[in-house]
Amino acid sequence: MKPKQKSLYAILSLIVVGTLFLSGCEETPSDQKNNENRVYIENGNDDGHIAILTDAFPDFFGYVTAESDQQLIAGLSTSDFSPDGDNLTSRGIFRFNISEWNGTDIIIYLKCIHIEGHPGKLEVHLTDDPNPLPDYPEMRDISDIWLLVESSGIVITEVIPSENKWMNITISGDMRDIVNRMYPEKDYMAIMLKLFDENIDSNSEYYGFATVDYTPSVDSDQPYLVYIH
């Protein structure tokens, strides 16, 4: 091999190795591997978001959106359905069936499809299971679901999602023991998304995510998790 060819080969090799070590949000998740067990959201009411009237805080008066053709919202927005344009603070919920989980690492994949403003860091909480989400289009007290973060939530990670990219959440090490303790029946595991700072002086700061009912690009954008055997 000529010296110039050797140099070119070495440069290309370094580029490939460097690419393999990149981590974080990715455009498309890797293909399913033989040592993975992939689990999708089962039902339309296993993911969705809850929203309270920001200006009514500390009262938790709001609504629940589960089976919907709209994005899941985590953050601060203004209602399109109210003539007064009520200010809303929203948190997202995803429920996964973990009945076949055997205690190995879990990786959760969520597709961020829209970013409004500059919402900043997003917290991912492990919470008690709220059970299938009801659709509550009318305003009511939703404190029982909203306060799951405060009563049982454990922060898994803090991330800054990127638009049109996947967000990966890994549950490993001591966090697997917490999952075992929180869900002894190994039925459903629940995570909740909330802004790190829900007191931003704006009402247009939020992340939008694909759901089992809403995948605007392709059907495979729906949320799922994998068990690593």
C-alpha positions in Angstrom: 0.0 0.0 0.0 1.3 3.4 -0.9 2.1 6.0 1.8 -0.8 8.3 0.7 -3.2 5.4 0.7 -2.0 4.4 4.2 -2.6 7.9 5.5 -6.1 8.0 3.9 -7.0 4.6 5.4 -5.8 5.8 8.9 -7.9 8.9 8.7 -11.0 7.0 7.6 -10.5 4.5 10.5 -10.3 7.3 13.0 -13.5 8.9 11.7 -15.4 5.6 12.0 -14.1 4.9 15.6 -15.0 8.5 16.6 -18.5 8.1 15.3 -19.0 4.9 17.3 -18.3 6.7 20.5 -20.8 9.4 20.1 -23.7 9.2 22.5 -26.9 11.1 23.5 -29.9 11.9 21.2 -29.9 10.0 17.9 -31.7 10.5 14.6 -32.9 6.8 14.5 -32.4 4.1 17.2 -30.3 1.1 16.3 -32.0 -2.0 14.8 -33.2 -4.6 17.3 -30.4 -6.8 18.5 -30.6 -10.5 19.4 -30.1 -9.7 23.1 -32.9 -7.2 23.3 -36.6 -7.7 24.2 -38.5 -4.7 22.8 -41.8 -3.6 24.5 -44.0 -0.9 23.0 -46.8 1.1 24.7 -49.8 -1.3 24.6 -52.8 1.0 24.7 -53.7 4.5 23.7 -54.4 5.4 27.4 -51.0 4.2 28.5 -49.4 7.5 27.6 -50.5 11.1 27.5 -50.1 14.4 29.4 -51.7 16.2 32.3 -52.1 20.0 32.4 -53.0 22.3 35.2 -53.9 26.0 35.0 -50.6 27.7 35.8 -52.4 30.8 37.2 -54.5 28.7 39.6 -51.5 27.1 41.3 -51.3 25.8 44.1 -54.6 24.4 43.1 -54.2 21.5 40.7 -57.2 22.3 38.4 -56.7 20.9 34.9 -57.3 18.1 32.5 -55.9 14.8 31.3 -55.2 14.0 27.6 -54.6 10.3 26.8 -56.1 8.9 23.6 -55.4 11.8 21.3 -54.1 12.7 17.8 -52.0 15.5 19.4 -48.4 15.5 20.7 -47.6 14.8 24.3 -46.5 18.1 25.9 -44.1 18.6 28.8 -43.7 22.2 29.7 -45.5 25.6 29.5 -48.1 26.5 26.9 -51.3 28.3 26.2 -54.6 26.6 25.7 -56.0 26.6 22.1 -59.4 25.6 23.4 -60.1 28.4 25.8 -61.3 31.8 24.6 -59.2 33.4 27.3 -56.0 31.4 26.2 -55.4 29.9 29.7 -51.8 29.4 30.7 -51.0 25.7 31.2 -48.2 23.7 32.8 -48.0 20.1 31.5 -46.3 16.9 32.5 -46.0 13.8 30.3 -46.7 10.2 31.3 -45.6 6.9 29.8 -46.7 3.5 31.1 -44.8 0.3 30.1 -45.7 -3.3 30.7 -42.7 -4.9 32.5 -44.2 -8.3 33.3 -41.5 -10.0 31.3 -38.6 -8.0 32.8 -36.0 -10.2 34.5 -34.0 -7.5 36.3 -31.6 -6.5 33.5 -30.9 -3.0 32.2 -33.8 -1.1 30.6 -33.4 1.5 27.9 -36.5 3.7 27.2 -36.7 5.4 23.8 -38.9 8.5 23.3 -39.0 10.6 20.1 -39.0 14.4 20.6 -40.9 15.8 17.7 -41.2 19.5 18.5 -39.6 22.2 20.7 -41.2 25.5 21.5 -39.1 28.2 22.9 -36.2 27.3 25.1 -37.6 25.0 27.8 -34.2 24.0 29.2 -33.6 20.8 31.1 -36.2 18.0 31.3 -36.5 15.7 34.3 -37.4 12.1 33.9 -39.1 10.7 37.0 -39.9 7.1 38.0 -43.3 7.3 39.7 -46.0 5.0 41.1 -48.3 3.7 38.4 -51.2 6.0 37.9 -53.1 3.2 36.1 -54.6 3.7 32.6 -55.0 7.4 32.0 -58.6 8.7 31.8 -59.5 11.3 29.2 -60.6 14.4 31.2 -61.2 17.1 28.6 -63.1 19.2 31.2 -61.2 21.0 33.9 -61.2 19.2 37.3 -59.0 18.5 40.3 -56.2 16.2 38.9 -53.9 16.5 42.0 -53.8 12.7 42.5 -51.9 12.3 39.2 -50.1 15.6 39.2 -48.5 15.0 42.6 -47.1 11.6 41.8 -43.8 13.4 41.2 -43.8 14.9 44.6 -45.2 11.8 46.5 -43.3 8.9 44.8 -41.1 10.3 42.0 -37.5 9.5 41.7 -35.4 11.4 39.2 -33.8 8.9 36.7 -32.0 11.6 34.7 -32.1 15.2 33.4 -31.8 15.7 29.7 -32.1 18.4 27.0 -34.0 16.8 24.1 -33.3 17.7 20.5 -36.1 18.2 17.9 -36.8 15.2 15.6 -34.4 13.0 17.6 -34.7 10.1 20.0 -34.1 10.5 23.7 -32.6 7.5 25.4 -33.2 6.8 29.2 -31.2 4.0 30.8 -32.2 2.3 34.0 -29.3 0.3 35.4 -27.4 -0.4 38.6 -29.1 0.7 41.8 -32.0 2.1 39.8 -33.0 -1.4 38.8 -33.4 -2.2 42.5 -35.7 0.8 42.9 -37.8 -0.5 40.0 -38.1 -3.9 41.8 -39.2 -2.2 45.0 -41.7 0.2 43.4 -43.3 -2.4 41.2 -43.2 -5.7 43.2 -45.9 -7.3 41.0 -43.9 -6.3 37.8 -47.0 -5.1 36.1 -46.6 -1.6 34.8 -43.8 0.9 35.2 -44.5 4.6 34.9 -42.3 7.5 34.1 -43.2 11.2 34.1 -41.6 14.0 32.2 -41.5 17.6 33.7 -39.4 20.7 33.1 -36.6 21.2 35.6 -37.8 24.8 35.9 -41.6 25.1 35.7 -41.5 28.7 36.7 -40.0 30.1 33.5 -41.5 33.6 32.8 -43.1 32.5 29.6 -46.0 30.3 28.3 -44.4 29.0 25.2 -41.6 26.8 26.5 -42.3 23.1 26.0 -41.2 19.8 24.5 -43.5 17.7 22.3 -43.2 13.9 22.1 -44.6 11.2 19.8 -47.1 8.8 21.5 -48.7 5.5 20.6 -51.6 7.5 19.1 -49.6 10.3 17.5 -46.6 9.6 15.2 -46.6 12.3 12.6 -43.6 11.0 10.7 -43.7 7.2 10.7 -45.5 4.6 12.9 -42.2 3.4 14.3 -41.7 6.7 16.1 -43.9 5.5 18.9 -42.3 5.1 22.4 -40.8 1.8 23.5 -38.3 0.2 25.8 -35.9 -2.6 25.5 -34.6 -5.1 28.1 -30.9 -5.9 27.7 -30.3 -9.6 28.3 
